[in-house]
């Protein structure tokens, strides 16, 4: 099964969800949280939380100092969210006590609380110039640098804090978060675990470890970490929401709904939590409730593009096409590069594009993976791989054997299972990492790769004599690149097996479902332009949906010499 595009968002990544992570760190106990950073990736919201440093004390210079009451008053202003007043008070005191490091700490926190991250970082640097061994300033500077996207510098700052104080758990937590931002997941996990060994009750570290494990695809371990976080901190709303996301991705939908409900009950103003709840509700089939959750997320964050996109998907489920179109447009107003919203807007307004965005397709199938086989085979009565394999057998012969087959858009391996008897060596490629993971579990492929099928074929040195391409073209309109790349990677007389949704017109069309359909003549022409000649065609039902059976085609082509010039070229 292909993983090249999709039908509208990410709930099981059948519904494309915007993924947000907040990375936080710690200020000294009296100052509270230093800053929060939002980091976006594909689908559901994940929050990497901040727990204040429970041990540090405000550092001061050996010069004239502000009184303890002054420090307490400014810290109270900060902790009450009165950041501008805290900033003004800290600046006023610094004019009198220019070497009082505690005032720089409060000023940095107040600046960060107002979103003035660059100024907060420079304030940390000023504190370090006065007190070069100021651990908290290095740790908090690391957070600010990360917020600015300067992850390598963030890692360096956190490492300096740890050089000064190796057992500083907040600095190590911050280091792990920065490493995770750089994609260095193994190092991040190692550091989160070190934090937890040193401070077993550090709930945020358990939650952050869960996020890193989830990013690695280890949902079972991620769920265990999130459960540890909520056990240690029962009112930790973000961890409850993160747990719900992981449970949903694992296919435990009702448990996911319950966890997400808990998150928004604990924190009613949690926009990402309401969005996550909407995703779980939509996946459970409660579309009206999902709409209500998405609307609440948007009330809290009017510029929340992913919630607008998810709301559009749920409205489309309910048949409210005009409302869905308006919401897709709103998503694009806030995030013009949102591939899923752009694709579905085109589908619903009659615009035929060349292909679905890779971002949309990967998100669709990453979330779809846990329930993919059951939903497709049982709910949609999907039998395309078996029927296409049977057509190959009847066309080529029962004893046909291919040396090196490639399953393009292999998904969880449904097509691989059907075509395995034909191939001595079977490889698979798919955009979705979650699909690849489940295909690997079946043990039917010698080789598996994650990536775009055209890029893979253009980059491989292998030569394949059998290409399997089931349900790939429903997410790709213009098939020329796939045929061209296949021809370049083909052995002599290679066979290309493909399924399409049937279009009774010319060329191809993007349907309101978000899937493409292709005319028979178009498929013959584009294949012939790259040296493939049709050797068999059969009508079939691609799937059963609410509107009835989806008519399709099963097509076999054989490479018949060098590619011909494309018509009109």
C-alpha positions, -999 to +999 in steps of 0.1 A: +000+000+000+013+034-009+023+061+014+024+091-010-004+114+000-037+114+016-072+123+026-070+152+049-048+154+080-037+134+108-059+118+134-044+085+130-026+105+104-054+099+082-057+134+096-027+156+094-019+171+127+004+199+134+029+187+160+041+212+186+066+207+214+073+232+241+108+230+254+112+246+289+139+249+314+144+260+350+152+293+367+162+294+404+135+285+428+125+320+435+122+330+399+101+303+384+102+293+347+127+310+325+111+305+290+092+282+268+100+274+233+076+260+206+091+237+182+068+224+153+072+189+132+039+164+115+001+157+136-003+158+174+009+183+202+037+173+225+049+195+254+084+192+269+078+208+302+097+229+327+100+223+364+116+250+385+151+244+401+144+233+436+179+238+450+195+270+435+197+302+454+200+337+439+237+345+432+250+380+442+282+398+437+305+408+464+298+444+456+268+464+470+237+442+470+200+447+469+182+437+500+167+402+503+133+419+505+139+436+472+149+403+455+117+387+470+095+415+457+109+413+422+107+375+421+071+377+433+063+401+404+078+377+380+060+347+395+027+365+393+032+371+356+038+408+360+069+405+338+070+441+326+070+454+362+096+428+371+118+440+342+114+477+352+121+470+388+152+449+380+166+476+357+160+502+384+179+481+409+207+474+385+213+511+381+221+511+419+237+476+421+253+470+386+272+439+397+243+421+415+240+389+396+206+380+411+191+411+394+204+399+361+188+366+367+154+382+374+158+406+344+166+377+321+135+358+333+113+388+330+125+395+294+119+359+285+085+360+299+077+389+275+091+370+245+123+392+244+145+361+241+175+377+224+176+403+252+173+376+278+202+357+263+224+388+264+214+394+300+226+359+309+258+367+291+262+399+312+257+379+344+283+354+333+308+382+326+304+392+363+303+357+376+320+333+352+310+302+372+272+311+373+257+278+365+221+290+363+229+317+338+246+291+315+216+267+318+191+295+312+211+309+283+210+275+268+172+276+269+171+310+253+195+300+226+173+270+219+143+292+217+161+313+190+168+281+171+206+282+179+207+246+190+244+240+188+251+270+209+224+259+233+242+225+237+275+243+243+259+265+270+243+235+288+276+216+286+294+245+303+268+245+331+274+208+336+312+213+335+307+237+364+282+215+382+280+179+368+250+170+390+228+200+378+198+181+368+180+211+351+210+218+330+212+182+319+175+182+312+180+213+290+209+197+273+188+167+264+160+189+250+185+207+228+200+174+216+165+162+208+159+194+188+190+185+168+177+150+161+203+134+183+177+112+199+200+086+214+221+112+232+189+130+244+175+098+258+208+090+275+208+124+292+171+122+302+177+089+318+207+104+337+185+131+350+159+106+361+186+085+379+197+116+397+162+129+404+136+101+401+108+125+410+116+150+382+082+146+364+092+169+335+122+147+327+100+116+325+077+135+301+106+147+280+120+112+279+086+100+267+087+126+238+121+114+227+111+078+228+080+086+209+101+104+183+122+072+180+090+052+174+090+033+207+054+041+217+053+014+245+083+029+263+070+065+256+037+056+273+055+041+303+075+074+307+044+096+303+026+075+329+055+080+353+052+117+347+015+119+356+020+095+385+046+119+400+026+151+390-011+142+387-019+178+377+007+179+349-017+187+321+009+185+293+020+150+303-016+138+303-021+153+268+012+137+256+001+104+270-031+107+251-012+114+218+009+083+223-020+061+233-039+073+201-009+065+179-008+031+196-044+025+186-058+028+222-084+054+212-107+054+242-077+056+266-064+084+245-097+103+247-097+099+285-061+112+289-068+142+267-100+150+286-080+150+318-055+174+303-081+200+294-100+196+326-068+203+345-059+232+322-090+246+304-069+272+286-046+246+270-051+251+232-029+222+222-047+200+246-081+208+231-066+201+196-053+168+207-086+159+223-103+168+190-079+144+171-087+115+194-124+122+192-124+124+155-105+091+153-132+075+175-159+087+151-173+115+173-171+142+147-194+167+164-174+165+196-142+168+177-155+200+160-163+215+194-128+207+207-111+222+177-132+253+180-122+257+216-085+254+206-090+282+180-108+304+206-078+301+228-053+305+199-069+322+169-037+318+148-035+280+154-032+268+118-033+231+126-065+234+146-081+252+117-069+224+094-082+197+118-115+215+121-118+215+083-111+178+082-139+171+108-163+194+090-156+175+058-163+142+076-197+157+084-204+167+048-201+204+055-179+211+025-184+249+023-175+252+060-145+230+055-132+251+026-134+282+047-114+265+075-087+253+051-084+288+038-081+301+074-053+275+081-034+287+050-039+323+061-020+315+092+005+291+077+007+295+039+031+265+036+006+240+052+007+211+026-023+193+039-046+223+039-034+233+005-040+198-009-075+194+005-085+229-005-075+221-041-094+188-039-126+205-026-125+234-050-119+214-082-082+222-087-061+193-100-025+195-088+004+173-099+009+154-066+000+155-029+026+171-007+051+147+009+044+163+043+007+155+039+013+119+028+038+110+054+017+125+082-014+107+069+002+073+069+023+077+101-008+081+121-028+055+100-002+028+106-014+013+139-049+005+125-040+003+088-044-034+080-076-038+099-092-007+086-083-012+050-090-049+047-120-051+070-137-017+068-129-008+032-128-044+019-094-037+003-081-066-019-060-048-045-026-065-037-041-100-039-060-092-071-030-075-088-008-105-078-034-128-093-034-108-125+004-111-127+001-149-122-025-153-149-005-131-173+031-143-168+024-179-155+022-197-122+059-204-121+070-168-128+099-158-106+117-124-104+152-119-091+148-085-075+114-069-068+107-035-053+074-026-035+069+011-041+049+027-013+051-006+006+031+006+036+027-021+062+035-048+037+001-059+024+015-059-012+047-075-001+028-104+014+009-108-019+040-106-042+065-124-019+060-157-038+072-141-070+104-126-057+137-141-047+147-108-032+120-082-021+127-046-012+103-019+000+103+019+002+078+042+018+076+078+030+062+069+064+085+057+091+057+042+110+046+021+080+082+010+075+084-001+111+053-023+108+064-037+075+097-047+091+078-065+119+063-088+092+097-101+081+088-104+044+113-079+030+151-083+026+155-045+025+134-016+036+140+021+031+122+052+043+119+080+017+103+092-015+100+065-041+113+086-070+143+098-050+150+062-039+149+048-075+170+076-088+196+070-061+198+032-061+224+011-080+201-019-079+183-031-110+148-044-104+128-068-127+095-064-108+079-031-097+048-032-075+030+000-072-004-005-054-023+027-044+007+049-049-009+068-078-040+077-058-016+102-041+003+112-073-014+127-102+014+131-127+029+096-130+058+106-154+084+108-127+076+074-113+078+057-147+110+076-156+127+066-123+115+030-126+128+027-162+162+040-150+163+014-122+149-014-143+165-047-155+157-058-191+121-069-196+111-057-161+074-058-153+056-029-136+024-037-117+002-007-107-033+001-095-053+033-101-087+048-094-104+050-127-111+084-143-136+085-172-120+115-188-086+127-201-054+127-181-059+126-143-081+144-117-078+152-080-111+142-064-128+157-033-115+127-014-080+141-018-071+112-040-062+111-077-078+091-104-063+083-138-077+077-173-066+044-190-053+063-220-032+085-198-016+055-181-008+039-214+007+070-229+029+080-199+041+044-195+050+041-232+068+074-231+093+057-207+095+024-225+067+004-207+041-013-228+008-024-214+004-062-213-027-066-191-055-046-177-084-055-155-113-036-139-116-039-102-131-023-071-104-004-053-123+000-020-158+003-005-167+037+010-198+054+023-206+066-012-203+031-026-176+011-045-146+030-059-139+018-095-103+012-104-079-005-127-052-031-123-025-026-149+006-046-160+034-031-181+066-046-195+097-026-202+101-029-240+134-013-249+146+023-245+122+051-235+104+068-262+101+106-265+071+119-246+042+131-268+049+167-279+085+167-267 
